[in-house]
């Protein structure tokens, strides 16, 4: 996954807002700031529309908002470790680990590939503990 996430796409313990809308918007802005999408608003709108269909919170303090968007120019994974966590709809409470998966429109295979790779990684205790212990964006990548 190293080509789709860089240290510049990682946010550690910086407040991004108190609700999932704010977090998704901040991560969309980060993707645009890194030149991987052309419109933060369009990426946010597409991710938010997806979130409205089915919440993306998973047990264990994880949120994975995701979207295919015409504004995305290359498959991207943005990451935030949140303090405090934000509710993404998981049954066990707020998420402190949030990934935004942003894929170009029509890139169904790339989108599903990133989602499945990430899901497999999130099931590994050492992966999750590494994200929660990361001292710098490079550690999280």
SVG drawing of the C-alpha trace seen along z (x, -y; Angstrom):
<svg xmlns="http://www.w3.org/2000/svg" viewBox="-28 -22 37 32">
<polyline fill="none" stroke="black" stroke-width="0.4" points="0.0,0.0 3.0,-2.3 2.3,-3.9 -1.2,-5.0 -0.3,-6.5 2.6,-8.9 3.5,-10.7 1.9,-13.8 -1.5,-11.9 -1.2,-11.0 -2.6,-13.1 -1.7,-12.1 -3.6,-13.4 -4.6,-16.7 -8.3,-17.7 -10.2,-17.3 -13.6,-18.1 -16.1,-16.5 -18.2,-14.6 -17.6,-12.4 -18.5,-15.1 -15.6,-17.2 -13.2,-14.3 -14.1,-13.2 -13.9,-16.8 -10.4,-17.3 -9.1,-14.1 -10.6,-15.1 -8.7,-18.4 -5.5,-16.5 -5.9,-14.4 -6.4,-17.5 -3.4,-19.3 -1.2,-16.3 -2.4,-16.7 -4.3,-13.4 -7.7,-14.9 -8.9,-18.2 -11.8,-19.1 -12.1,-18.5 -15.8,-19.4 -16.5,-16.8 -14.5,-14.1 -16.3,-15.0 -19.7,-14.9 -19.0,-11.5 -17.7,-10.1 -20.5,-11.6 -23.1,-10.2 -21.5,-6.7 -21.6,-7.2 -25.3,-8.0 -26.0,-4.6 -24.2,-2.6 -22.0,-3.9 -18.4,-2.9 -17.5,-2.4 -16.1,1.0 -15.6,2.5 -12.3,1.8 -12.3,-2.0 -12.0,-2.0 -13.7,-4.2 -13.2,-3.6 -15.1,-6.2 -14.6,-5.6 -15.7,-6.8 -15.1,-6.6 -15.0,-10.2 -14.4,-12.0 -12.2,-14.4 -9.7,-11.7 -6.7,-11.4 -5.0,-8.4 -6.0,-5.8 -5.2,-7.2 -5.4,-6.3 -5.5,-9.1 -5.1,-8.3 -6.0,-10.0 -5.4,-9.0 -8.0,-10.9 -7.9,-12.1 -10.7,-12.0 -12.4,-9.5 -15.4,-10.4 -18.5,-8.3 -18.6,-6.5 -21.5,-4.3 -19.7,-1.3 -21.6,0.6 -18.8,0.4 -18.2,-3.4 -16.2,-6.1 -13.3,-5.6 -9.8,-6.8 -8.3,-5.2 -9.8,-6.6 -8.8,-5.8 -10.3,-7.7 -10.1,-5.5 -10.3,-7.7 -10.4,-6.1 -11.1,-7.6 -14.5,-7.1 -14.7,-3.8 -11.7,-2.4 -13.8,0.3 -11.0,2.9 -8.5,0.4 -11.1,-0.6 -11.9,2.9 -8.3,3.9 -7.4,1.1 -10.4,1.9 -9.6,5.6 -5.9,5.0 -6.8,2.6 -9.4,4.9 -6.8,7.7 -4.3,5.4 -6.8,4.1 -7.3,7.7 -3.7,7.9 -3.0,6.8 0.5,5.7 -0.8,3.4 -3.3,1.8 -1.0,1.4 1.6,-0.1 -0.9,-2.7 -1.8,-3.6 1.8,-3.9 3.1,-5.8 5.2,-8.8 5.5,-10.3 3.6,-10.0 6.4,-7.9 5.8,-5.3 2.1,-5.1 2.9,-4.7"/>
</svg>
